[in-house]
Amino acid sequence: LFPAIEAGMLLEIARHELKPVDLFKLDSRFRDKFDVERTEDSKARTGTARDYPSLHSLLIPLTTYFRVLQAFAALAGDTASTRVIGDGAGWYTAHLLELHQRYEWSAVVQYHIQFHLLRR
């Protein structure tokens, strides 16, 4: 279902072990860019607005994350969880869009990272 995503990462998502700062790895465009930057600068990503410079750079991997979760629930035959994940993904995405309109982007990114660190 997700050939561009490594099996280990799929399992991290299914087990709710994926770190929010690693979300970028679900978007090949940003993942490839980071691999180049990492060879030039060995600093790890910290989940700042520099790591996610735009709403787009966060939403693309986030929607992939939700799609993977939903696929695992669907493959397990858990229709209730599949629906809840879909509803939650829609609600959270709409919430991020609202925050993006009201606050500075750096604050929205920090909110997102902290929210998911608490939910792990």
C-alpha positions in Angstrom: 0.0 0.0 0.0 2.9 2.4 0.8 5.9 1.3 -1.3 7.8 4.5 -0.8 7.7 4.1 3.0 10.1 1.7 4.7 8.5 -1.2 6.5 10.1 -0.2 9.8 8.6 3.2 9.6 5.2 1.7 8.8 5.5 -0.4 12.0 6.5 2.7 14.0 3.3 4.4 12.9 1.1 1.3 13.6 2.7 1.1 17.1 2.4 4.9 17.7 6.1 5.1 18.1 6.9 7.6 15.3 8.4 10.7 16.8 6.6 13.9 15.6 9.9 15.5 14.6 10.4 12.5 12.1 7.1 13.2 10.3 9.0 14.7 7.4 10.3 11.2 6.5 6.8 10.5 5.1 7.3 13.1 2.3 10.0 12.0 -0.1 10.7 15.5 -1.3 11.5 16.8 2.2 13.2 13.5 3.2 15.6 13.7 0.3 16.3 17.3 1.0 17.1 16.5 4.6 19.4 13.6 3.6 21.4 16.1 1.6 21.4 18.7 4.4 22.4 16.1 7.0 25.5 15.2 5.1 26.5 18.9 5.1 25.3 19.5 8.7 25.1 16.7 11.2 22.5 18.4 13.4 19.3 16.4 14.1 15.9 17.8 13.3 14.2 19.3 16.2 10.7 19.9 14.9 10.9 23.7 14.5 9.5 26.0 11.8 12.9 25.6 10.1 12.2 21.9 9.8 8.6 22.5 8.6 8.8 25.9 6.9 5.3 25.9 5.6 1.8 24.5 6.2 2.3 22.4 3.1 5.5 20.9 4.4 3.7 19.7 7.5 0.3 18.6 6.0 1.7 16.4 3.2 3.5 14.0 5.6 0.7 14.3 8.2 -2.0 13.2 5.8 0.3 10.3 4.8 0.6 9.4 8.5 -3.2 9.4 8.9 -3.6 7.3 5.7 -1.2 4.7 7.1 -3.0 4.5 10.4 -6.3 4.2 8.7 -5.0 1.5 6.4 -3.7 -0.6 9.3 -7.1 -0.3 11.1 -9.0 -1.2 7.8 -6.7 -4.2 7.2 -7.4 -5.4 10.7 -11.1 -5.2 9.9 -11.7 -2.6 12.6 -14.3 -0.4 10.9 -15.0 1.7 14.1 -11.3 2.6 14.4 -11.0 3.3 10.7 -13.9 5.8 11.0 -12.5 7.3 14.2 -9.1 7.8 12.6 -10.6 9.4 9.5 -12.8 11.7 11.6 -9.8 12.6 13.9 -7.6 13.3 10.9 -10.1 15.6 9.4 -10.7 17.4 12.7 -7.0 17.8 13.5 -6.2 19.1 9.9 -9.0 21.6 10.2 -7.7 22.7 13.6 -4.2 23.2 12.2 -5.6 25.3 9.4 -7.5 27.4 11.9 -4.3 27.9 14.0 -2.4 28.8 10.9 -4.8 31.6 10.2 -4.7 33.0 13.8 -1.1 32.5 14.9 2.5 32.7 13.7 3.6 29.6 11.9 6.4 28.8 14.4 3.9 28.7 17.2 1.7 26.3 15.2 4.6 24.0 14.6 5.5 23.9 18.3 1.9 23.2 19.2 1.8 20.3 16.7 5.0 18.8 18.1 4.1 19.2 21.7 0.6 17.8 21.1 1.9 14.7 19.5 4.7 14.2 22.1 2.0 14.2 24.8 -0.2 11.7 22.7 2.6 9.2 22.2 
